[in-house]
Amino acid sequence: MRALLAALALAVLAGCTSIERPGSDGFYPGGVTAERFGADTAACQVQADDYLAYDLKAQGGTRYDQNRLFNRTYGRCMRARGYRPRSYIQNLLPG
C-alpha cells in the first residue's frame, strides 16, 4: 500500500512541473550580461503568451495544456537564442 501511495505521489509531483512556467531559471545565462538575459527572457515570455492568445487549440484547452504549450514555445525561443536548458534536478538544488 505504501509503495502505491509513493508512486501516486511521484506521478502527481511529476505532473506539476508541466503546470508551472519555467522562466529564466530553466536556462543557463551563459556569457551574456544580466540585462541581455533578462531582455531575452522577457521577449520569449511575450512570444509564448502571444502564441497562446492566438492559438485556437490552446484557448480551448485546459490550464495544463496551455502551460505545456507555453513551456514548449518559451523553451524553443530560448534555445533559438542560444541558451542551454538546465536539467530538472539542477533547478531543485540551491545555488
N, C-alpha and C positions, 0 to 999 in steps of 0.2 A: 504494500500500500504506500509506504514511504517513497519507494522508487517511482511509483506512478505519479505521486504528487510533485516530486522533484522534477520529473520530466515535464510535467504540465507547467510548472513554474518557469522552467527554462524556455519552453516554447512561447509562453506569454512574454517573457522578457526579450526574446529574440524578435518578436513581432513589434515591440515598442520602438526598436531602432528605425523602423520604417515610418513611424508616426512623427518622430522629431526631425527637424530640419537641421542639416549638419553645420551650416555656416562655415566660417573661416577656420574653425578648429579642426575640421576634417581634412585640411590640406597643409602641406609644408610651405612656408613662405619662400623658401629658397634664398637667393641672394638679393631679392628686391627690398626696397625700403618699405617701412611700415605703411607709409602713405599710399604707395603704389599697390601694395597688397590689399589694403582697405578699399581702395577705389575699384580694384578688380573684383573683390568680393561683393561690393555693393552693386556693381554692374551685372554680375552673374545672378544675384538675387532678383534684381529688377527683370532680367531676361526670363528667369524661371517663373516669376509672378505673372509677367505678361503672357507667357505661353499658357499658363493655367487659365488666365482670363479669357483667352480666345479659343482654346481647345474645347470643342463641344463635348467630347467624351469625358474630359476632366470635370467639366461643370456638372455633369450628371452623376459623377462617381461619388463614392464615399470619401470621407476625410482621409482614410487610409490610402485609397487610390490616388487622391490628389497629392498627398505628401510624397508618395513613391514617385509620382511623375515630377514633382518639384525637385526631389533629390536627384533624379536622373538628369534632368535638364541643368540644374545647378552644377552637378559634377562634370557633365560634358563640357560646359562653358569653362569651368576652372581648368580642366585638363587641356582644353584647346588653348588656353592662355599660358600653358607650360607648367602648371602646378601639379605636384605629385600628391595623390591622396594618402592620408595616414591610415594605418590599419586600425581596426576597431579597438584592439587591446591598447594601442598607443593613446587613443583618445580617453581611455579609462584611467590610465596611470597619471599621477600628478607630475607636473614639470615637464 
